[in-house]
Amino acid sequence: MNEPEFCKIEYLEYLDELRKSGVTNMFGARPYLMDEYPELGEEQARDVLLYWMRSFGERSKGEANGKG
């Protein structure tokens, strides 16, 4: 899945922090994302979350190597 054109780095960073907090299983993260960023509708929040999930491994490799 390609990055949605409306996706902002702050959305991905928010999801990273939400994951670290352990507040919710990430499959249930869409409502949290929508509460934090009311400009996102259900479909947009779903697309951002799916992109975050699919790109997490690649992005977290950069963090492990001191790049993120």
Secondary structure as UniProt FT lines:
FT   TURN            5..6
FT   HELIX           9..21
FT   HELIX           26..28
FT   HELIX           30..36
FT   TURN            38..39
FT   HELIX           42..64
FT   TURN            65..66
//
